[in-house]
Structure formats: C-alpha cells, structure tokens
C-alpha cells in the first residue's frame, strides 16, 4: 500500500515540480504578507517596529466608516467588476465565435493579434492614449469629434458622470483579446462532426451556436466567471488610478478599494488606516467567494471550485 | 492568483482531451502541494523572524555603535526632490563630496535625488519600507504627521554632540521646530522667503507691450492675461504646478493673512486679534479667490489640464507654452526663475510675507528614525551642509572647472551643458554659504536682510499643533481635500456648485473637530507663552 501510494505520487512528480514556481510565487506574494493584517488593529509606532505598536481595537476602521467613503468604494468596486464580468464574458465569447468563423487562416491570426494587442499595453500608456482622446488641450474628442458634431467641448476629467462608461469601455477594449483567446481555444476543441451532422439536418448557424457551441463551452464560461467573481473585490489598480489621471473630482465614480488604500497611505501616511481598508477588502472579498461558490454548488456541483 | 488560474485551466484542458483520471487525482496532488507550501511558510516565517529581530536590535544599538567610531566608512544617503531631470554627472559629484567627507567625518555620501513629481510618494514608500535613508528633506506639511508617527529621530542630543555648527547658524530658528519640547528637524537656513510672487517671461510680456510697473495687485493680472491671450492665443497665461506645490490660490493677497497652522485644516486669521481658528474653505476670501480662478479658467488663462498636470510651471514656461507661474517670493526670485526656465523673467509680488511657523519650517532636514542605521554620522554630515562651503557648493553647482568657473571669491559662472544643473540651492543646508552666480545680483544677500525685516510675525509663530487626537478626522478630511482641492484651485470646476459640496463633505468628515482641537491647543500655547 505504502509503496503504491508512493508510486502514484511519483507519476505526478513532474506535474508537481511544474506547479512549484507558481506555489512559491503565491506563498511570497499572497500568504506571507497576511501576517501584516494585524497592523489594521494596531497603532503604528515606528520606533517599536512594524509589529510592536499598541493594540487599538477598531480605531483604524473608524475613518473608513466615518464618511460615505466605505459605501462609495464598495459600490464602485462591485458594480464595475460586475459590469466587466457580464459585458466582458458576452463580448469575448462573441468575438471568439466570430473569429472562429474567419476561415482564412492568415486573417484569423491577424485579427486575433490585433484584438490581443491592447492587453499587452501597460496601463500608464493606456492612460495617455485615453488622455490623447479626452484631454482638453489637444484631445481628439474635444478638438475634432465634438466640433464636427457641433457640440461643446466637455471637461472629461472634471465630470464624474462620464467615467463609468469610459472605464468600462477602456477595460473591455483592453481585456477582451485575452479572454476571447481562451474561448476560441475551447471552441476550436469542439468536434467538427457535431457541426457537420447539424448542417446535414439543416440547422442554421444560429441554431448551431445555441445548441452545440454554447452547451459545450458552458463549463469554461462558468469557470472563467467564477474566477472573475473571486476577484470581484479586487480592482485593476492601473485602470482606476492611471486612466483618470488621479483627478480628485472624479473620485465619486473612479475610487475603488485599491486606489483608496493607496491614496490613504500616501496622503495620510498612515499604515494602520490603509491596512484597515485592506482588511475590509479581504473580508468582503472572501465572503463573496464563499457565497458564489456555495450558489454554484447548489446548481451544479461539478462546476464549483471547492 | 495567476498560478491558481493557470492550474484550473490546466485541469480543464485535460478533461477536454479526455484524460479524466487526472481530475480525480487532482485533489490529492493539491493537498500534497499544500503541505509542501505550509512547510515553506513555517520555514520562511522563521527566517523572517530572525531578520526582524536582527534589525530590531540594530536600531537601538545604532547610537552606541556610532559613538565607537570604528574604522568602517559609513555611507550617508541623502534624499531630496529634484526639480529638474536627474543630472548626468551626479556620480562624479557624489565622489567629489565623498572625498571630502571621508577625510573629515569618515563617511561617503549618496545623493538620492528623486524627480519632484514622484517625491511625495517615494518618500512615503521609503519611510514605510524601511529603506536606507539618513538625512532627508521634509516640509512643514508633513512634519507634524511624521513626528506623531515617530518616523523622525529627535535631534536634541545629536545636535548637542555633532551639530554645533547647525546650532550656531540657526540660533533661535531651531526652537520653532520644537514639537512637545523636542526638535525633530533643522530648518534650511534660507535666503529669506516669504509671501509669493508671480514670475513672468519677459519676452512674452514685451510682445504684448505690457509694462510691469502697472501691475500692483492680483486684480491687475486680468488685464495682463487678456492682452497676452489676444496677442498670442496659444500661450497659457498662468501655468499651474502639479498637485502639492504652490497652488494658484497662493496668488491671492487676500489669502496671505491666514496662518495655515501647519496643514491648512483650520487656519488663523493673523490680521485679526481674536485668535480664532477658522475653516479656510468656508471663508469669503477663499470663495472669492476660487471665483476669480474660475473666471480665468473659463477665459483660457489657466490650462484646461491644470488639475491633472504633472509638468511644473517652470517647465511649461521653458517649453514656451506659458507666460507665468507662482513662486515663493524673495529678492532675486526672478533670477532663480530665469535659471530654471532659460528665459529672462520678471516678478510681481502677490502675497505679502507673513512669518509663520511653517514659513520658518518651510523646508527642513530630518533624520528618519528607522531608516538611518547610524544617526550620529547622519548628523555629522548634516552639520557639514550648514558649515562646509565646499560641500554645499558641490551639491549645488557641481565640480569647479567642469560645471562652473569661479569669477571671484564668491561669484561663479555656470558653464553651459546638462552635466549638472540643479537650480535648487534653496533647499540645502546653509544657503548663505552658496556661491552667487554671475546672473545674480551681488547685493542679493543684503537685499535679503532688508526683505526679512518687512516680515510680519504671525501671532502663532512657534506654535505647532499636535493632531494625534484627531488623527481619524485628519485622514478623512485629507481624502476630501484631495478630491476637491486640485479641481477647485485651478478653476476647473464651478465653485458655486462644487464648493458647497466640498464644505459639506468636510463637515461630514469632521473638520470642525480638527478646528476645535487646534483652537484648544492654540489657547493653551498662548496661555503658556503669555505666562512666561
């Protein structure tokens, strides 16, 4: 028995070795810093070191709930990510379907590359691309597009109400390429015989998509969505900090938990309060993951993560 | 997260290929990996602990280690913001300074200049990340907070032992830096700086036929900006600085009477003898200033991108895109501005000088408590920046013969080239020791003395509030000011609409509590200083 167990593990040894770098990365980046969570409950005293400060209960959390800040950042984080998940899934799946129909190999690769390109651009550069469009001095929209339509220029960086749309647009533009490749890979993996049989039965393209592609891709979509929901309380820092150029007046619609924590640390120079906000983020994020997984389990046990 | 993600995709793609046995074994493999990782955690945390005890014990013993002046040469890291690009020959200058310091106090020096746009972020990250930093530039804005967080080392003992030169140079100015009886930073001994001035590019003014003697107050600026804009629509008349330095509100003489009591959250009207702390953002003077800025913004006098700009006003003028910017006032400020912009500049005084605690503490040098591994060496070096003419001029102008030539004993001519051009001699140690450039008025130091005599002392000079008790409120209020101030103070938004929202949010965040706390401390300070 002992020997057998060992043999079994031996078979998987290469796979485990392959896993090692990822695990080490996780450990260093995600597990070790967890010890720092205690800082949220301490009054930081630099002369006593990071863990040496006095306990001060929930004092650090006070500033978060003193104003409407906690509500706004929670709302923004959740709504943005929910929108990204829903629209992102629909669009990347749609684009994958379209790409699958492009039969010319060269063109198909060309489109894929073009769509993927934004994913590879750093957010800092994206922020300047957006600025190139929306800036007031030389921005394309204000100086070319709007005058052409006979409209007045808009101070984009001063008007919070436009930013939900701008940020969603930028995010979709940037991330669709990557997600659609995953879907495309799955679609390509579907046995062509299904489609041939369907064509013989006279099924239209739309019927084929609905009854063959969609059901066979469903597990992938569920997994991708679950993963995204797991991260729903973590926001793309670059998107929310760099792209609006850290313009204060936009905070109502651009402030998310990550940017809030970052600014808190920079402005008030107070680790305790930043840690408190981070703790709050982890707590809510954790509950959301458990909740989503629980819901998925209810409906389909196989698709749940754990 | 990414690894998890890859792992699951791996699992999925396997089931696609029909290798289903892998899935059933997945859990076991995962549990083994978990065990392995736990061993890792314990190993890591163990070594981590060792590390922290090592550094923990090193900190208190550092002063002891310093007094036994061993043969080991210590490297002093000096952190400060760079107003221009990183100088190309920084390494050579470092070596030249180190040569002197090694001989005198057995230390080498590393000049850690950080571009101004990133300075505040970097500075915080260095302090919280315990990076090595021995002496650093700080300012009145952050001083109180840093002291409250115990980030700065108390300097009294160090000053007595290694800082005699600083004490001689600064005299009573050092006492202004006291918080709860202790000194945590040494003010730069500057050419007197107070109030603000608007500095303008002369070529653009000439083009628009403007005689600056006609400009006497902020209200006259309207006409200037108007004619410049008419003559040359592409020019932005007044360039805003990036967030955090010299906001455009400093142009308004009406706001000059407010002593900001360290951070501007709760200010004192110095022209008034009631000694009442008020919320600056609710004063009619502030509203008027915002309205004026708004009208400038709408007329195109302020750049549309002013609230989010990362380019300093001086660089905008250098690029030929702007006419003027705000600067701290002092004799010869136009010459300094000229050095920074490469253009002939003229100045008009905007705010009259008010001698306040934060004026004296405008720029200060401090020794970070945890980042410096050898505080007494740091102090020895700091002392040299107040007393050693060679060192201070190396920092400011670079190497003689390469970056500048001497014209007479105290006057130099900066050589062209971008090897080492800093133009920020106002922030290092004893500014009185720096050479004068041939572009400067040789009588500038005498003018400075006369200028300093025009200063009106604030009624709260020497008072530094300790905001520890209202820390939560300060953090919340600062979030609010960060949200509204950049837009409001560049005229980018309508004050009639946004200012009430701002004030309402300030109140919700507890500004009144901060004002009350400052009032309480000010009253106590007044009572104490009157009884003396």
Interface residues (C-beta under 8 A of the other chain):
Chain A: X8 X9 X12 X15 X16 X19 X21 X22 X23 X24 X25 X26 X27 X28 X30 X31 X32 X35 X44 X45 X46 X47 X49 X50 X51 X52 X59 X62 X63 X66 X67 X68 X69 X135 X136 X137 X155 X157 X158 X182 X185 X186 X189 X219 X220 X223 X227 X231 X245 X246 X247 X248 X249 X251 X252 X260 X263 X264 X265 X266 X267 X268 X269 X270 X271 X273 X305
Chain B: X1 X2 X3 X4 X5 X6 X7 X8 X9 X12 X13 X16 X25 X28 X29 X32 X33 X36 X37 X40 X41 X44 X45 X48 X52 X55 X56 X59 X120 X121 X124 X127 X128 X142 X145 X146 X149 X150 X151 X303 X304 X305 X307 X308 X369 X370 X471 X472 X473 X474 X475 X476 X478 X479 X480 X482 X483 X484 X485 X486 X487 X492 X493 X498 X505 X508 X509 X510
